[in-house]
Amino acid sequence: MIFMEDKDRYLILDAEHPLICTDRLYDEMILYNLDPAKRQRLYQGFLRITGKNIDQDTALSALSGGQKVILMVLLGLNCPAQRLCLRELSLSLDPTKEALLRELMAKSTKEIIVEGEL
C-alpha cells in the first residue's frame, strides 16, 4: 500500500465500490465531468477492452463487476482530474484486461498512484 501525505488532491477510484450511480452511464459521466469528445473516447476504450458497446443510456446494473471497474478507470482517465489514486483493481480483472488498463495508464499524462496489485 502506498501512503500519500495529501490524499485530498487525488481522485480516489476504488474497485470495491467502482461506480456511484445506480441507473444510467450518463449520470456517472456527469459526476466525472466528461465532455462529449471524452465520452466518445470512453465508449471506444470500453469496446476495445471488453468487446461490449456502451452509450450514455447503458444501464450500469447490466455490467459485470469487472466491467464496472474498467468503466471506473476509463472515467478517471478521461475526466479533468490530473491525479488519480486507483485501489485494488486486480481483484476484479483478468490478466488480459489488467494489461490493457496498465497500457492505457502508462500512456496517460496524469499522475497515477496504484494501491494494491496491478
N, C-alpha and C positions, 0 to 999 in steps of 0.2 A: 504494500500500500504506500502511496506517495502522499505525504502531508504537505499542504500548502499553507503558507502564512496568511494569505489574503484570498480565501475561497470566495468571498463575496464578489470578486471580479471575474469569476468564471461562470459560464452557463453549465450547470451540472446535469448530465444526462445519465440516468441510472437504469440499467437493463431490468432491474426488478420492478420498476414502475415506468415503462417506456413512454407511455402516452398519457396525457391529461384528460383529453376529451373522450367522450363515450359514443359519439354519434358519427359525424362525417369528417373526412380528412380536411375539408375546407376549414372547419373550426380550429383544428390543430395548426394549420398553416397560418391562420390569423394570429394565434398566440406566438408563433415563431417569426412573425412579421415578414413573410415571404412575398416578394413582388411577383408579378406574372411570369417574368423571364426565369426567375429562380424556381418557380413551380414547375415549369417545363423540364428543367434540369433534374428536379426531384423525381418526376414521373419517369424520365428516361433512365435515371440511375436505378430506380426501383425495378424497372423492367429488365435492365441489364443483369442485376444481381439475382432477382427472384424468378424471372420469366413471366411475371404477372403484371398486367396493365392495371394502373390505378388512375383515378382522376379526383377532382375535388369532391365528388359525390360518393366516393368509396366509403362503405361502412367500416369503421375501424374494428368493429366486433367480428367482421368476417376474416380478419387477418390472424395468422398463427402467431405464437409468441415470438418466434424468430423473425417473422416479417415485421412485427411491431418494433423490434429492436433495430432492424435495418432501416425502417422508416424514421425512427428517432435519430439515428446517426445522420441520415441524409438531410433531415430537417436541420440539425445542428450545423452541418457543413454548408448549408445553403442560406442560413439565417445571417443577419447582420453581426451577431456576436463574434468577436475575434479571438476569444479564449474559451476553450471547451475542456471540461473535465468529464471523461467517459468512465463509467463504473460497471464492472462485472459483465462486459459484453460477451465474453467467451461462453458464459453459461447457457446462452440461448442459440448459439450459432454453430453450424457445421464448419469444418475446416475450410471448405471452398469459399463459402460466403464470408467467413472471417478474413481470408486472404484478400478477397475483393474489397472489403471495407478498409483493410490495412493499406491497400494500394491507394484508395481514394484519400485517406487521411494523410498519406505521405505526400500527395500532390497538393494538398491544401496549404494555403498561406496562413492559416490560423494557428495559434499556439494551442496545442492539444496535449493534455495530460491524461494518461490511461491508468486507472486504478484497477487492480485485478489483472487477470491474464488477457492478453490479446496479441 
